[in-house]
Amino acid sequence: MSGLVSVRLMPAGEVRWLPAAWPGPVLRLRMGTAGTEVVAEAARVRPGTRPERGEADEHYAVDAETLTGIRRPACADVLYTVRPRPRDMAARWLAEVSARYPGCALAAAPVTGGGWLALAGAGRDGGPTPVARGVGPDRPLLASCLHAWLVRGGSLAELAYVRPLRPQSRRRASAGLVSS
């Protein structure tokens, strides 16, 4: 699911459903601590469509394992994998990918047993940071939400609490990853 991704971050009190025109799969997350909590909505932008104006972040995300040997990873803002690994192997993968593609702003990998490890480009937040224990490996849009958080000025260390929004009603929330 590599490609252009658009993410918007909203204060938790402004939870609303995406407009029907929002293209592609969507992941809705609640991020941050009580003082900085936001709702992140991320969707892959389909070719030929334009995301809404005023989005918080637009970037290029690439599954670094499915596109090996292609130049796309060198241009990516976000690199990720969906293959869970033991924590030490995930940390090593993040370090290798970040060293191979120094222009990458964020790399993320799921961890066996749950959660993800993320590494901000050039070790901005130190080493790999555990995030999003409740987000499964099948939700690579998580990496895009983390990137938007960093662009907004946040740090990965602030994201001890990241979880998908659960459906309460069709009007209020999505079931996490939804295909339109």
N, C-alpha and C positions, 0 to 999 in steps of 0.2 A: 504494500500500500504506500509506496513512495510517491512523492509529489508535493505540490504546493499546498500548504496548510494555513488556515486562518483561525486565529484564536481570539476570543474576547473575554476579558476578565470583568466581572461585575461585583460590586459589594453584595454580601450575602442577603441583604434586605431587598435586593432587586432581582430575585430569582424569577425568571420568566422563560417561557418556551421559545425556542428558535422559530423564526418565521418559516413558512412552508417553502420559501424559495431557497433556504439554506441548503447547499448541495452536499452530497456525499455522506459517508458514515459520520456519526456524531458521538462524542464522549463528553459527558457533563460530570464535573468533579467539584467537590467542596474542598478548598485548599486553605492552608494556613492555620494559625492559632486563633483563639477567640478575638484578639485585638486586631488581627489583620486578615480575617477570614474573607475569602472571595469565592465566587462560583466561576469556574472556567468552563467555557464551551469551545470545543475545537472540532473542526470539520475539514476534511480534505476537499479542496476546490477542484471541481471537475473542469476538464479542458473546455474552453469556450465560454465559461461563466466568470463573472466578477464577484468577489465577495462584497459584502456591504461596506459602505464608507464608515470610517471611524473604528475599524477593528483595532484591537490592542496590538496585534502582532501578526504579520504574514511572513512565512519563512518556508524554506525548502527542507523537507524531511526525507531521509533515505534509510531503508532497511539495509544496513551495511553488509549483511551476509548474503542477501539475494542478488546484489548487484556488484559482486566482486569482479574486478577486471574492467569495469566500466568507469568512465570519468565522473559520473554523477556524485559519488561520495566526496570527491575533492571540492565540489561546489556546495555541499550541504551545510546548512546551519545546524541541523539536528541529525544525528546518527543513532540508530537503535537496532536491536535485535528482538525477536520474539521467542527465541529459544532459551528456556530457563537453564541456568547453570548453578552449581554450588557457589556460595558467596565469594570464595577466594578466586575461583575461575572467572566469575563475572567481573570482579575487580581487575583482574589481569587483562580480560578482553577490553574493558573500558580504557585502561592505560595504553594498550596497543593501538586501538582505534584512534584515540586522541593524539598519540604520537605520529601515526601515519597520516592523519588529516588535521593539521594544526589550525586550520581555519574553522573547524567545527566549534560551535558555541556550547553544545551540550551533547553528551552521549549517554544512553540509558540501556540497561539490560535487566530482564527479569531474573529473580533468584529462585532456585529450587526451594520449595516449601512456602513460597509467597513473598510478595513485595518486589521492589525494584531497587537497583543501585543506579545512581546518576552521578555523572562527573561533569562539572562545568568546565568549559574550554580553558586551557592553560592552567588548570588547577586552581581556578579563581576561588573556590570554596574549600581548598585543601584536597584531600583524597576523595574517593567515591563515598557518596552519602546515601544511606538507606532511606527510601521514601516509599509511600503508597503501599503499605502492607495489604490493604484490601483490594488492590487493583491487579487483576490477572494478567498473565503474559499475552493474552489475546487482544490487548488494548494498547496498541502502539501509539495512539494519539496522546497517551499520558506524557510521552516525551515532549510533544508539542506544547502541552499545557505547562510543563516545567520550564520550557524555553520562554514562554510568554511571561511567566513569573519572574525569571531572571531579567528579561528586557525591561520589565516594570520597575526593577531596582531591588527585587527581593533576593534572598539567598536560598540555597537548597536546605541549609540548616534550619530554616524557619518552617519547613514542610514536614514536620513530624506527623502531621495529621492531614492525610489526603485520602479521600474516599469517593467512590462513585455515588451519585445521587440515586436514590431508590425511587421507583414510581410511587407517587401518592395519588395522583389522578392524571389523566391524560393531558389536562390543561396545564398542570404545574411542573411535571418533571419527566425526563426520559428514563428509560431502563438502562442507561449507560451507553452502550454502543448500539446504535440504531441505523439500519440502512434505509435510506429514503428511496 
